[in-house]
Amino acid sequence: MSPASAFVSLRLQLTRLPLQFAVEDFTGGAIHDQPARRQWTVDPPFDERVRQLVRDWGAERSPELIEEMIVTALKMARDQMGVADLKLINRSVKEMRYAAKVFAPYHHLRKVVVFGSGRTLPSAPEFELAEDFAREMVAQNYMVITGGGDGIMGAAQRGAGREHSFGLNIRLPFEQRANEIIEGDPKLINFNYFFTRKLNFVKETHAFASFPGGFGTLDETFEVLTLMQTGKARVIPVVLLDRPDGTYWETWMKFVTEHLFKLGFVSPEDFYLFKILHSVKDATAEISQFYKVYHSARWVGEELVIRIGHRLSNKAIVDLNEKFADIVRTGKIGQSNALRQEKNEPEIWNLPRLILKPHRRSFGRFRQLIDAINSSSLG
């Protein structure tokens, strides 16, 4: 099937899906203290010329943010920034713009990122496991995102198929090619920088699956856990998957437990942010269960707004308040409709909400709260 035919086929699938998703901020709106329009420090005549330029260009969505980016570029010129810094910033912005453009037509589909070694051979049981996992996630209407290389990445893309795959490839000093499944596809994105690549892994996905791997796999896994642990990214499922008799993640867990935890570098609740599993069935069930009732969450000022698929019973709300009183800073967990500040997400306006004012810490407890919501009785 040609790339154009594949694109049309997938767009048709999107229209048949009953799920509704907004284009999510991967931080869940955690950065809430910046005004929509800042007071610029460029000369007022330039300010108006920038606004006129944006109006003439026809920017209909969030023109104030486009204006602010242009003003930031003008400030860099005034700062007499060095060529190396200008190249880095320019290339980073271009990479992020292009990646956002590629992902945009598929925002209605949930996605899972697969991490793992590019050196895993096709004969390895981990290779077959990754292929089977990706195939099953596609059967549950997910798309699959990998680093675009061989090994575990190629296995996952083989299981998902070209139509349902994204490849986020990285340009390296030595030869680096995309795997044969995703090579030449419009959904293959080549990055110059690891940080822009990793940003897109985090911001575009709804779940992570890490398979055994080397420095890169551990770097990506630890970054995901760090972002959730610190509240800089929304809490989503993280499964650490290995073959039935594998001990890779148990060995990793021993290090984390006997060194990081015993030294006080991580907290007990941090261990709820991930699960070690040994079968495709358990891994896919873990991800699916996460979205059984829970839909998404965002911060609105000091309030955490949790969007759910169905209203919960009064008893369920009472139980949640009893079990999670420690994470609520003031007031109680209450059930509500959408807040006025959520009007920019009309796709999910009708979903019920749970609203609370929590402490911004112990985010592993937030994961436990989501699990409790998914097992709560409905109203």
Secondary structure in CASP SS format (residue, H / E / C, confidence):
PFRMAT SS
TARGET T0000
AUTHOR 0000-0000-0000
METHOD secondary structure of the structure
MODEL  1
M C 1.00
S C 1.00
P H 1.00
A H 1.00
S H 1.00
A H 1.00
F H 1.00
V H 1.00
S H 1.00
L H 1.00
R H 1.00
L H 1.00
Q H 1.00
L H 1.00
T H 1.00
R H 1.00
L C 1.00
P C 1.00
L C 1.00
Q C 1.00
F C 1.00
A C 1.00
V C 1.00
E C 1.00
D C 1.00
F C 1.00
T C 1.00
G C 1.00
G C 1.00
A C 1.00
I C 1.00
H C 1.00
D C 1.00
Q C 1.00
P C 1.00
A C 1.00
R C 1.00
R C 1.00
Q C 1.00
W C 1.00
T C 1.00
V C 1.00
D C 1.00
P H 1.00
P H 1.00
F H 1.00
D H 1.00
E H 1.00
R H 1.00
V H 1.00
R H 1.00
Q H 1.00
L H 1.00
V H 1.00
R H 1.00
D H 1.00
W H 1.00
G C 1.00
A C 1.00
E C 1.00
R C 1.00
S C 1.00
P H 1.00
E H 1.00
L H 1.00
I H 1.00
E H 1.00
E H 1.00
M H 1.00
I H 1.00
V H 1.00
T H 1.00
A H 1.00
L H 1.00
K H 1.00
M H 1.00
A H 1.00
R H 1.00
D C 1.00
Q C 1.00
M C 1.00
G C 1.00
V H 1.00
A H 1.00
D H 1.00
L H 1.00
K H 1.00
L H 1.00
I H 1.00
N H 1.00
R H 1.00
S H 1.00
V H 1.00
K H 1.00
E H 1.00
M H 1.00
R H 1.00
Y H 1.00
A H 1.00
A H 1.00
K H 1.00
V H 1.00
F H 1.00
A H 1.00
P H 1.00
Y H 1.00
H C 1.00
H C 1.00
L C 1.00
R E 1.00
K E 1.00
V E 1.00
V E 1.00
V E 1.00
F E 1.00
G C 1.00
S C 1.00
G C 1.00
R C 1.00
T C 1.00
L C 1.00
P C 1.00
S C 1.00
A C 1.00
P H 1.00
E H 1.00
F H 1.00
E H 1.00
L H 1.00
A H 1.00
E H 1.00
D H 1.00
F H 1.00
A H 1.00
R H 1.00
E H 1.00
M H 1.00
V H 1.00
A H 1.00
Q C 1.00
N C 1.00
Y E 1.00
M E 1.00
V E 1.00
I E 1.00
T E 1.00
G C 1.00
G C 1.00
G C 1.00
D C 1.00
G C 1.00
I H 1.00
M H 1.00
G H 1.00
A H 1.00
A H 1.00
Q H 1.00
R H 1.00
G H 1.00
A H 1.00
G C 1.00
R H 1.00
E H 1.00
H H 1.00
S E 1.00
F E 1.00
G E 1.00
L E 1.00
N E 1.00
I E 1.00
R C 1.00
L C 1.00
P C 1.00
F C 1.00
E C 1.00
Q C 1.00
R C 1.00
A C 1.00
N C 1.00
E C 1.00
I C 1.00
I C 1.00
E C 1.00
G C 1.00
D C 1.00
P C 1.00
K C 1.00
L E 1.00
I E 1.00
N E 1.00
F E 1.00
N C 1.00
Y C 1.00
F H 1.00
F H 1.00
T H 1.00
R H 1.00
K H 1.00
L H 1.00
N H 1.00
F H 1.00
V H 1.00
K H 1.00
E C 1.00
T C 1.00
H C 1.00
A E 1.00
F E 1.00
A E 1.00
S E 1.00
F C 1.00
P C 1.00
G C 1.00
G C 1.00
F H 1.00
G H 1.00
T H 1.00
L H 1.00
D H 1.00
E H 1.00
T H 1.00
F H 1.00
E H 1.00
V H 1.00
L H 1.00
T H 1.00
L H 1.00
M H 1.00
Q H 1.00
T C 1.00
G C 1.00
K C 1.00
A C 1.00
R C 1.00
V C 1.00
I C 1.00
P C 1.00
V E 1.00
V E 1.00
L E 1.00
L E 1.00
D C 1.00
R C 1.00
P C 1.00
D C 1.00
G C 1.00
T C 1.00
Y H 1.00
W H 1.00
E H 1.00
T H 1.00
W H 1.00
M H 1.00
K H 1.00
F H 1.00
V H 1.00
T H 1.00
E H 1.00
H H 1.00
L H 1.00
F H 1.00
K C 1.00
L C 1.00
G C 1.00
F C 1.00
V C 1.00
S C 1.00
P H 1.00
E H 1.00
D H 1.00
F H 1.00
Y H 1.00
L H 1.00
F C 1.00
K E 1.00
I E 1.00
L E 1.00
H C 1.00
S C 1.00
V H 1.00
K H 1.00
D H 1.00
A H 1.00
T H 1.00
A H 1.00
E H 1.00
I H 1.00
S H 1.00
Q H 1.00
F H 1.00
Y C 1.00
K C 1.00
V C 1.00
Y E 1.00
H E 1.00
S E 1.00
A E 1.00
R E 1.00
W E 1.00
V E 1.00
G C 1.00
E C 1.00
E E 1.00
L E 1.00
V E 1.00
I E 1.00
R E 1.00
I E 1.00
G C 1.00
H C 1.00
R C 1.00
L E 1.00
S C 1.00
N H 1.00
K H 1.00
A H 1.00
I H 1.00
V H 1.00
D H 1.00
L H 1.00
N H 1.00
E H 1.00
K H 1.00
F C 1.00
A H 1.00
D H 1.00
I H 1.00
V E 1.00
R E 1.00
T E 1.00
G E 1.00
K E 1.00
I E 1.00
G E 1.00
Q E 1.00
S E 1.00
N C 1.00
A C 1.00
L C 1.00
R H 1.00
Q H 1.00
E H 1.00
K C 1.00
N C 1.00
E C 1.00
P H 1.00
E H 1.00
I H 1.00
W C 1.00
N C 1.00
L C 1.00
P C 1.00
R E 1.00
L E 1.00
I E 1.00
L E 1.00
K E 1.00
P E 1.00
H C 1.00
R C 1.00
R C 1.00
S C 1.00
F H 1.00
G H 1.00
R H 1.00
F H 1.00
R H 1.00
Q H 1.00
L H 1.00
I H 1.00
D H 1.00
A H 1.00
I H 1.00
N H 1.00
S C 1.00
S C 1.00
S C 1.00
L E 1.00
G C 1.00
END
